[in-house]
Amino acid sequence: MRKIKIFQSLRTQLPFFFAVIALLTTTLIGVVLLFIIWSNYSDVEKKYLDSNVRGTANSLSRIAENAEISPEDNLLEYQDVFQNQARVTAFLAQCRVRILDAQGNLVADSGPPSRSWKITVPRPRAEGEPPPQPDSESGDQSAFSIEPSENQPPQNDNPPAYSFQANPNMFGYLLMQDTSDEYHSRSSAVVAAPFHDPQENILGYVELSESPQYGRQIIDNVIQGWGIASLIGVAVSTLFGFLASRGLIKPLVNLEQVAGEMKEGNYAIRSPIFKPQEMASLSETFNQMAQRIEQNIETLRRFVSDAAHEIRTPLTALRADLNLALSEKRMKDTQPLIHRSLEQVEKLDRLSRDLLDLSRLESRNEKIDKKKLNLNELLLEISEIHASAAEQAEIEFNLHLPDSVIFIEGQAAQLQQAVSNLLSNAVKFTPTGGKVSLNLKSEPKTALILVEDNGIGIPVEEWGEVFNRFHRGRNTQKYPGSGLGLAIARAIVEKHNGTIGILPEKKRTIFFIRLPLSEIRGKKS
């Protein structure tokens, strides 16, 4: 079980895969190389034998022509001539030569290829010196001859001819005694060719076999070198894989340590930026995620703290009023306390609904079913409600819509809530005799909604905080509210890919909402 866990580690997998890739690569290269070399040497060997057998057949044809040999003659009568030719050819071609008559009977055979040849060259005679007499046992050693010697040096201390050794190898012959077996591998290929008389009658056949198989020796050497190179390549690849795994795993280990610190509650920790570019991008993304988590947790803490504070205030008042109501004995004395308790209950109800709305809007899983909306009609419906509230508060309410119809993609109920929150604040914070305006304008790619009032205003230093949860301006403490209206409006607008903010005006308070256009049609009918 432990071995499986170790193999599942990236630290061991990378060197293993590097070694496997190196082994597969060297194997493929070796197979292709051996195939090419073997094919090349096979072709060379075939051409070598074909060329030599044709040349030998031509030589035998000339011998037959000079000796006037006819198809009716018995080739065994010329066995010495053919045997000598077979021996010379075997020496030159380094293979076995057999000469057969037309019926396939053996006439001459050089025998298995010799590892060493004795070459005898006649010694020059001095003036007046009689020619040497041939030895009864060894024959005439004063003539030129080529005989297999199998590396046996001459035994005669005073020979009538000069002798020396010729040992074949892949480059030709070594003119020295050599007992090496390095190049004595023989081929199994056999080739034959006929030889003729001048009338093109077949007199017999010459057969070449057991030629040197130098290709096999070279292939063996290549295989040995390829094996050594493969082992070195696999070892080097494994080493590089190990080094690469260390460089790759180090950032991952550090990221794991940072993530472990975050799991333990240290949300301020950040990962160092690593190389290469991919790891640097991963580190930056991780740090951005950590920063977002830290911000979200801090926001959640503030949210819980603010929500607890906002809920505690009406609950304290509600508890006090109910305790007083219990202590009163007359009904007329308890009714005001009960009315105030109901007001606190309504405040808690609004606060809970606002918190639920804000939580739902800020959820990433909450999807909006968008439809094409006529923004002119939508703002007209909203203005009717708030115009009535403004009239009761003796506030002038104005609506300005463009002549062209503006269409957007969105959810009508949510957009009504966002604009209504702005209008409710405008009417609430505008004193009697003031003005509230709702304007709609068309821009090249967006629709611009403006909510303007000349009420108590917002201090400049608080402009960046008005959309935070539970934020209440220092000049709004005597006005009822939960401080969630603008936060809800911002969440709705952002869900519709729009923007919301405050225009820099000192004497007026102007909130704006920009929403992407769907299309703009012609003038209203």
N, C-alpha and C positions, 0 to 999 in steps of 0.2 A: 504493500500500500504506500509505503514511504517512497519507493522508487517511482511510482506513478506520479506522486505529488512533486517530486523533484523534476521529473521530465516535463511536467506541466508548467514549470517556471520558465519565464522568458529568458532568464540568464542561462539556462541549459538548452533551450530550444534553438536559440539563434546559432550557437556554435554547431549544434547537430545539423541544422539545415544548411549551414555553410559547408560543412563537411560532405553532406549528401550531394549538394549541388556540384561541389568540386569533383567528387567521385564520379557522378554522372557525366560531367563535362569531359574529364580525362578518359573515361571509358569510351564515350562516343568518339572522341578524337583518336584514341588508340585503335578502335575497330576500323574507322575509316582509313587511318594511315596504314594499318596492316593490310587491309583489303587492296589499297592502291599499290603498295609495295609488292604484295604477292602476285597481283595481276600483272604488274610490270615484269617481274622476274619470270613468271610463267610464260609470258609472250617472248621474252628474251631467250629463255631456254628452248622454246619450240623453234624459234627462228635459228638459233645456234645449231640444233640438231638437223633441221631441214637443210640448212646451207651446207653443213659438213657431209651429210649423206648424199646430197646431189654432187658435191665436189668429188667425193670418193667414187661414186658411180661413174662419173666422167673419166676419172683416172683409170679405173678398171676397163672402161670401154677402149681407151687408148692402148692399154696394155694388150687387150685382146686383139686389137687391130694390128699392133706391131708383131704380135706372136702368131697372127693369122689363125686365131681360134675360131672355129665354126660351131654351130649348134650341135653337130654330130660328135664333136670331141668331148672327151671326158676331162672335166676341169681338174680332177685329182692329179692328172699328169703334170699340171702346172702348179701343184700345191705349194712348192717353195716360193714361187713368184707371188702367189696370192697371200701366202702366210707373211711374207716380208712386207707386202703392201698393207696388210691388216695391222701388222705391228707398228709400222710407221704412222699410219692413220690414228691408231690408238694412242701413240705417243703425242701426236700433234693435237688431237681432239680431246685427249684425256678421258676417253670412254672405251667401252668394249666394242670391238668390231668383229662381226661374223660375216663370212662370205659363203653363200649358198649357191648351188647350181639351180638350173631351171626347175628341177623336180623337188627342190627344198632340201637336198642332202648337203651336209656340212662339208665345206671345202677347206676353209681356214678359220681360225679363231684366235684372236689376240689374248683371250683369257680375261679374267677380271682385271680391271684397271690397276696398274701397279702404283704403289706409293713412291717408288723411286726407280729411276732408269739409269742404266750404265751405258754411257756413250763412249765408243771406242774410235779414236782417230789414229790412222797409221802414222808411225814415227818416221820422219825423213831418214833415208838411208845415206850413209856416207859414200863418197865416190869409190866405186869398185867393190862395195859391200854386196855380197849375194843376197837375194831376197830371202826372208825368213821362212823356215819350214813350218807348216801348220802343225800344231799340237794334236796328237792323236785323240786326246780326250776332249779338249776344249774347242777344237776346230781352228780355223785360220783367224788368229787374233790380230793379224796385221792389217785386215780390211776394215773399212768403216762399218760400224754396226751399232744398233740400238737394242739393248736387251733389258728386260726387267731384272733389277738387282736387289730389290727390297732392302736398300741401304747397306748392301754388303760391299765393303771396299775391296779393291783388287788385291789378289794374294801373290801375284808374281812380282818378285823384287826387281826383275830386269825385263819388263814387258816389251814386246816388239812394237807396241802402240801406246799412245797416250789414252788414258781412261779418266773419266770424271763422272760425278753424280749429277743428275737432274731431277729435282723433286718438284712436282707440279703444285701450284697454288692458284688462287683466283686471279693473280696478276700475270701469271706466266709460269716460269720455272725458277727455282732456287738452285744455283750451281754449287751445291754443298750438301753434305750429309745432313739429313733432317728426319727426325723420328716423330714429328708432331702429327697428331691425328685431327688437327683443328678443321681442315677442309677436306675430309674424306667422306662426307655424306654424299650418297649417290641417288640419282633420280630413278624413278620406276618407269619413266617414259621410254618407249621403243619406237624407232622410225626405220623404214626400209625403202630402198629405191632399186630399180632394176638397172643392169648395165647391158650393153648391146654390142653386136658386131657392126661392121660398116653398113650392113643391109638392114639395120634396125631390128634384127632378130634378138630376142631376149636370151642372153647366155646364162644369167643368174641374178642373184640379188645380194645387195650389201645391207647389213643391218647394224644400226648403232644403238647402244643401250648403256645403262649405268653411267650416264654422263654426270659431271660434277653438279651437285645441287647447292651452289653457293647461295642461292636465294633463301634456302632453309636456314643456313648459318646466319645470314643477315637478319632474317625474320626473328630467329631466336635472340639475337643481340638486341633487336629493336624491342621485343617483348620485355626483355630484362631491363633495358633502359626505361621503357614506358612504365613498368611496374615501380621502379625506383622513383621516377618523376611523379607518378600518381601518389605514392605515399608522401612524398615531400609536399605536393600540392594540397593533399587533404590535411596534412599537419599544419601547413601555413594558413589554409582557409579556416581551420578550426581555431587557430590562434587569433586570426582577424575577427572571426565571429565572436570569440570571447571578449576581445577588446571592444568591438562594436556593441555587444550586449551591455558591457559596463557603462559605456557612454550613453546608451539609450535608457538603461534602467535607472541610472542615477537621478535624472529629473523626475521619473515616475515615483521613485522611493521618496524623494523630497516632497512631491505633491501628496503622496500618501501620508507623510508625517504632518503636513500642513492640514490636510483634511481631518486627521486624527485630533489635532489641536482644536480645530473648529468643532468637532464632535463633543469635545470636552467643555465647550463654551467660550473658547478664545476666538471671537469673531473678528478681532482686529488683526490677526496674523495674516501675512501675505506670502505668496511664493516668489522666490527669486526668478528672474527672467533667464531662461536657459537658451542654449544654441543646440541644433540649427534652427532655421526659421520656423519649422513646424512645431518644435517644442517651445519656441518663444511665443508663438501664437497661442498654443495650449496654455502656457503659463499666464499670459495676459488675459485670456478668456476666463481662466480659473480665478484670477484676482478680481476681475469684473464681477463674476458671479458671487465671490465672497463679499465684495463691497455691497452688491445688491442685497444679499442676505442680511448683512449687518444693518443696512438702512431699513430693510423691512422689519427686522426684529426691533430696532429702535423705534420705528414708527408704531409697531404693534404695542410696544411698552407704553409709549406716550398715549396711544389710542385707549388702551385699557385704563391708564391712569386718569385721562381726561373723562372717559366715559364713566368711571367710578365716581369722579368728582361731580359730574353733571347729574348723575342719578342720585347721589347721596343728598344733594341739596333739596330736591323736592321730597325725597323720602323723609328727611328730617322734619320738614315743614308739615308733611302729611301726618307723621307720627304725633307731632305736638298738637295739631288741630284735633286729631282723633282722641287723644288723651283729655284735652279740654272738653270735647263733646261728651265724653263719658262722665266727666265730673259735674257737668251742668244737669240740673234737675228739671228745668223748664224747657219745653220744645222750642220756644221762640229764641232762646239763647243758644241752642245747638244748631239752628238752621244756618247762620252765617259760617259757622265752623265747617258744617257739612259742605256748603258751597265752595269754600276755599279748598277743602280736601278733594272735591271733584276737579277743581282746576289743576291741582297738582297731579291727579291721576291722568288728566288729559295731557298735561305736559310730559309725563312719563310715557304715555302712549305715543305721542308724536316723536319723542326722542327714540323710542324703540323702533318705530317704523322707519325713521330716518337712518338709524344705524343699520337696519336690515337692507334698506335700499342701497346705502353706500357700500356695504359689504358685497351685495350682489353685483353692483356695477363694477367694482374693482376686481372682481374675480375674472381670471383669464379664461375660465371655462364657460363664462356667460356669453352666449352668442345673441346677436341682434338680428331679428327678422326684418330686414330693411325693405322698404317699398318706396316707389316714387311718390313724393309728396309735393303738393302745391304749397309752397312756403307762404305765399300771400294769404291764402285762406286760413292756414294754421295760425298765423299771427293775428289775423282778424278775430278768430274765435277766442284766443287768449286775451286779447285787448278788451273784449266785451266784459269779461269777468272783472278785470282789474280797473277798468274805467268806472265801473259801479262802485268799487271800494274807494277809488280816488275821489269820486263825487261825494260820497258820504263823509270823507275826511276833508272836504272843501279844498281839494287839490286839483289843479288843471291837468287833464290827461290828453295827450296828443298822439296820434298814430299817423305815420307817413309811410305809404307803400308806393313802389314804383309802378309805372304804367304797364311795363312788361311783366309777364308771369314768370316767377322763378321756381324752378323745380330742383329738388335735392333727393338723395337716397337716404332714408332713415326710418326710425320708428316714431310715429306721431306722439304717442303717450310720453315717451322719454323726453323728446324735444320740448313738448308743452311744459313738462316739469322743470326743465332747465331754464326756459325763458320766464316761467312763472316765478321761480325762486328769485331771479333778478328783479322782476317787477314788484314782487311782494316786498323785498328789501327797499326798493326805491320809494314805494308808497309809505312804508313804515317809518323810514328815516327822513321823510320830507315833511316839514311843518305845514300848518294851515296856510293856504295862499301860495304854496309853492307849485312847481311844475314837474311833471313826469312825461317823458316822451319815449315812444317806441318807434324806431326807424328801421327800414329794410332797404339795402342798396345792393346793386349788382356790380361785382368786380369781374375782371377777365376770367378767372377760374373759380371764384368763390362767391358765396352769398354773405353779405355783412349785415349782422343784426346789432343795433345800438340801443342800449337802455340808458337813458339820461335823466338825471334829477338834479335839483339845486338844494338838496337837503343839508344835513349836518356835515357831510363829506367824510373822507377817509384820510387820516394823517399820511403824509408821503412815506414816512418810515415804516408804515404798516402795509404798503401796497404788496410787498412780496409775501405777506403772511395771510392775506385775507382768504385764500383758498385752502388753508390748512384746516384740518378737523378741529372743531370746538374753538376756533379763534373768534374772540369777541373784542372789537375795538375798545380802546379806553373811553371813548365818548359814546358808547352804546350800552353801558351797563344798566341804564334805566329802561331799556327797551327789552321786551321779551324775545326769546330765541334760544336755539340750541347751538348755534355756530356750525351747523352742518349743511346749510342751504347752498352756500357757494362751493363747498367740497363736492356735493352731489352734482351741481351744475357742471363743474369741471370734469368729473368722471363721465357724465353723459356725453359731453362734447368730445372728449377724447375717444370714447367708444365710436363716435361718428367720424373719426379722423379729422376733427376740427381743432380749433384753438380758441381759448377764452382768455381775457385779460382786462386791464384797465388802461384807458387812454390818459396821457399826462395832462390833465386839466385841473387848475387850482380852484376855480370858482364853481365848477360843476363836477359831478361824479358820472363818468361815462364808462359803462362796461360794454365790451364788444364780444361777439361770437362770430367766427368765420367757419363756414361749412362748405365742403366741395360741391360744385354744381353738378346737376344731372344734365340739364339742358335749359335753354331760355327760349320761350316762344314769344309770339307777337303781342300786341297790345290787348288789354282786357276788353271784352265786349261790353 
